[in-house]
């Protein structure tokens, strides 16, 4: 083969390999990772920031309507965004409110029934029935036993910050046939729910801190750990800590 022919063959082979690499990057990796859910931004007032989440037995997506999920409330519009990405300022007291609309599922490792990493090491829980009526008073607890009394639906855990919070479900009596059926749920939408509040300090270092649920709540997937459990915007997310 002549030198120009060999050079041409080499260039064609090189372009074929580069083209294959670009195709794999865009088709298999790029297409999935560019579809991130939106980020809800929380700004501090008086050195504190209020994050509001809910977890539901279903959702309003077109593709996976039966997956359990979290929603995050936009503080400006009060609209519930189908996302688990939110930002808070660094070194700030973060007050979290979680509306628990989903029924209970047990933790696999009941160690995470212990509240860890919150200010005071506690959470405060209040139950409401489907008519939006408070059942008893709020209780402040350091443990919500997920292996008893249908206490816990999901968890809110930021492992890198040592934060592990079991999230209360409507209790057994309260949830029988009484769960919210249309998401995002609201106190007036007719489902029983639990409201849980707790606080923690955001870290001084800015960055993305992964958070997730530790209950194997991906029904229909191997060990309950697929589907919503491994998808951003559902049972896994990021708390972005930004400069305060
Ligand atoms: Cu979960």
Boltz pocket constraint, residues with backbone or C-beta under 6 A from the ligand:
constraints:
  - pocket:
      binder: B
      contacts: [[A, 68], [A, 153], [A, 154], [A, 155], [A, 213], [A, 214], [A, 215], [A, 216], [A, 217], [A, 235]]
      max_distance: 6.0
